[in-house]
Amino acid sequence: MAFSTIFGNNIYNYSAVALKDSTICMIEKTALKQLLMKNNDFAMHIISNNCKNEARYLEIIQNTSFKQMRGKLASALLYLSSEEFLEEDIFQYLTRQDIADFASITLESTVKFMKEFEKEGILKLIGKDVKITDKNMLEEIARKG
């Protein structure tokens, strides 16, 4: 939720792309602003969720900003294989370039490290699918950076 556009700035600082057919709900910003101002419980719930999301996004940025390439890729793969994406089989929608972009490394490095991870028994690559076979080792690489 872009609170900056509700309470001031009309310029969106980011965009999003749906990876598969999706249904979205658009709420007129003046209606949402009025609802937030009139319903304190609703406002607190929305703000609380926004803060949790912001903290998670900052963690993702930190994971991909201050690590070496193997650590960046490991962090990205762990995130993309986390519980919130399990039902989606997210890797079927992502190209290797998408994964590289998400990890903030080059396509060539992504392919190289994924093949290394496979040789090390950390993951299994089947077409576009990525199956993590040694999550502990991948977490160790992500943690060490």
Secondary structure, DSSP 8 states (H G I E B T S, - for coil): --HHHHSS--S-S-----SS--------HHHHHHHHHH-HHHHHHHHHHHHHHHHHHHHHHHHHHSS-HHHHHHHHHHHHTSHHHHTTTGGGG--HHHHHHHHTS-HHHHHHHHHHHHHTTSEEEETTEEEES-HHHHHHHHHH-
